[in-house]
Amino acid sequence: MYNKVILIGRLVADPELHKTSTDKSVARATLAVNRRYKDQNGEREADFITLVVWGKLAETLVSYANKGSLLSVDGELRTRRYEKNGTTQYVTEVLCQGFQLLESRAQRAMRANGAGGDLADLILEEEELPF
């Protein structure tokens, strides 16, 4: 059996860091990942994937990544379920085992200062990916 997920996308908000009762760090973030094909109107749709990051990696993510950061994430796909108001709720998340920032400091600074226009200008097309 093999469970491996690799995603490239942008954070839709700043990652949130929390501490468990045993003082372990855990961060949650949502990554917007463009779909490969355009819809009937010629626009790309995106999937919004929940990331869960533990330990020192979580602290590093919160320190260096923020809303709009372009990330490459690798990890495992996880599902869990819980009861709410008598119905079973299912959640699918990516348990992040590693990440890479795909922008230079200069690109992040330009984006933070609003230079270079809209975030849509920074979306990589499939042909621009290094692999």
MOHU-V318287 format. One record per residue. RES is the residue in three letters. PSI is psi in whole degrees, -180 to 180 (none if undefined). OMEGA is omega in whole degrees, 0 to 359 (none if undefined). Layout:
res = (RES/RES)
psi = (PSI/PSI)
omega = (OMEGA/OMEGA)
This chain:
res = (MET/TYR/ASN/LYS/VAL/ILE/LEU/ILE/GLY/ARG/LEU/VAL/ALA/ASP/PRO/GLU/LEU/HIS/LYS/THR/SER/THR/ASP/LYS/SER/VAL/ALA/ARG/ALA/THR/LEU/ALA/VAL/ASN/ARG/ARG/TYR/LYS/ASP/GLN/ASN/GLY/GLU/ARG/GLU/ALA/ASP/PHE/ILE/THR/LEU/VAL/VAL/TRP/GLY/LYS/LEU/ALA/GLU/THR/LEU/VAL/SER/TYR/ALA/ASN/LYS/GLY/SER/LEU/LEU/SER/VAL/ASP/GLY/GLU/LEU/ARG/THR/ARG/ARG/TYR/GLU/LYS/ASN/GLY/THR/THR/GLN/TYR/VAL/THR/GLU/VAL/LEU/CYS/GLN/GLY/PHE/GLN/LEU/LEU/GLU/SER/ARG/ALA/GLN/ARG/ALA/MET/ARG/ALA/ASN/GLY/ALA/GLY/GLY/ASP/LEU/ALA/ASP/LEU/ILE/LEU/GLU/GLU/GLU/GLU/LEU/PRO/PHE)
psi = (145/131/101/130/134/125/148/126/-170/143/135/-14/166/138/146/124/133/160/138/174/-21/16/27/142/138/133/145/141/162/130/125/122/120/142/158/-35/156/156/-172/-25/3/14/149/136/162/151/143/109/129/130/141/126/134/156/-146/-34/-38/-44/-38/-43/-47/-34/-36/-20/147/-176/129/-10/135/119/149/128/137/147/-156/144/128/144/147/164/155/163/135/120/38/0/149/126/138/140/134/130/163/120/105/128/-13/158/161/135/131/16/149/167/-38/-42/-40/-40/-42/-43/-40/-33/0/4/152/7/-145/156/-26/-26/-21/2/128/133/164/-36/-22/-11/144/0/none)
omega = (182/182/182/179/174/183/170/180/181/176/180/178/175/176/180/180/177/174/176/178/177/176/173/178/175/178/175/178/176/182/175/182/180/173/185/186/179/178/183/180/180/180/177/172/180/171/181/189/178/177/173/184/183/169/182/178/178/180/178/179/181/181/189/184/176/182/179/181/177/185/164/184/171/182/181/174/181/173/175/179/177/180/176/180/176/178/180/177/178/180/175/184/172/174/188/177/178/176/175/171/184/177/174/176/180/179/178/179/178/180/180/180/179/179/177/174/188/175/180/178/184/181/177/173/183/181/183/182/185/181/none)
